[in-house]
Each structure stands twice: as C-alpha cells, then as structure tokens.
Amino acid sequence: MPGIDRIKPEQDRLPLLSIQNIHKSFGYKQVLKGVSFDLFGGQMTLLAGRNGAGKSTLIKILAGLMRPSQGDLRFNDSALNDVADKYRKSFGLITHQTLFYDDLTAKENLLFFGKLRKIKNLKSRIEQVLVKTGLQRVADLHVKAFSTGMGKRLNIARVMLSQPSVLYLDEPYSGLDLDSIVMLNGYLEDFKQKGGAVLLISHQIDACYDKCDQVALLMNGRVDQIQSTSLLNQEDLQRRFQSEQPEL
C-alpha cells in the first residue's frame, strides 16, 4: 500500500501483544507469509482482507488454537513461552462458533466456564454479565433453544466474565440485531477505555469502523503497513482494498 505511513506509537509505550513474522503453511500452500504488527492497550485494530486472506487463521494462532509454522508472539514484552499461562487467562475470543454445551442452561455454561477460569465472586459476576447482555430472562433456558443472536450474546457474556486484557473477534456482528450491536459496541468502547486491546475481523465495516483506531490490511499473506482510521476513511479503505490484486 504505497503512500501510507505506518502508525508510530509513543516511544515509552509497549504493546500488549507483539506479532512478529508469523508464517503459516498447509502443505505447499502458504497462507501467512510473515505477518508483523503490534496491539496496544486502548486501541481497536480492524484486520481487513479478502476471503481466504488468512484472517481467521491468524486469530486462531493468536488464540493458541493453531501453531504457526514460523514466527513469535510477545505478551507484555515477554516471550509467549515464558508467560503462556498468564496469556491464556488474559485474552478473550469470539468466533463464528459459540462452543457451549447445548444441554446446559446459559447460567450453567457460564458457571462451568467461570470455575475453569477460577473467577472470584463467580455467581454475582454471572448475574452482572447476564444483565449487561440482556440474557437474565433466559438464564435458565437450555442453550440448544437459543437463536444465533442469543448464542452470540452468551459468548459476549462469557468474554465479559473473564475480564481479559486482549480481545480477538472474528465476525462478532454476524447474527446480531441492532440492539445487540449497540450493546457490543458499548462494551468494546468501555473495554478500550480501561486499557484493553482489540483485534477485530468484520465484513460489517459500517457497524464498527468509527470505533476502530487503526486498520491492518492483510493481502497476499502479509500486513505491510497499518493506517490510522483518522487518516483513512471507510470509502478510501474500500477503494484501496478493491485495487489490491491477489497473488495467484
């Protein structure tokens, strides 16, 4: 992306997460070819790219669901291998799959998750997140009876319960109605103000662009530069994205 300047953070500010030269191959297919950028507290980064560009693969690597073929991650300026347990407790993940137990109620699922995370004051915390996500009236309903939107809300409640410092969101707006989008955006804004870092994948750019601080454009397996949303508006992003030609 010629002509775009890389964002330069304050010199005395360390990233919460530093992504360094991440590669991922599946057989002979190279999906990620050296992805590098930083996530800072108090910022939301929109990861944009075509279908198949490797966005979901990258988030799976960051969430420990997949190993990179090459590259390193640093959390709070420490090598990830040195702080693996702390890192696992410090990030939240929302993907297309909610990964709940269908035969348990919403409250039972949150209770199970909270006990795994050893969350303090668990029962009162569960009541709080159910209210914040508007699920208090269906707390005792089995998850198999939930709509897609209700499942997404429960996923958001689970993230709220764990109080992470880094959030990875893969199409979090999919299946949400307008009220749910407003609720999610309110949570993300509060999360940023408290110093959290967010990495967001979404095709619904109109729902989140004004909440994002920077855009990382993933093309042909690389993120070459990052652009501030204050300098690149949504229409410019769409034109620049469409002008990029994928490698064959």
Secondary structure, DSSP 8 states (H G I E B T S, - for coil): -TT-------TT---SEEEEEEEEEETTEEEEEEEEEEE-TTEEEEEE--TTSSHHHHHHHHTTSS--SEEEEEETTEEGGGSHHHHHTTEEEE-S-----TTSBHHHHHHHHHHHHT-TTHHHHHHHHHHHTT-GGGTTSBGGG--HHHHHHHHHHHHHHH--SEEEEESTTTT--HHHHHHHHHHHHHHHHTT-EEEEE-S-HHHHGGG-SEEEEEETTEEEEEEETTTS-HHHHHHHHHH-----
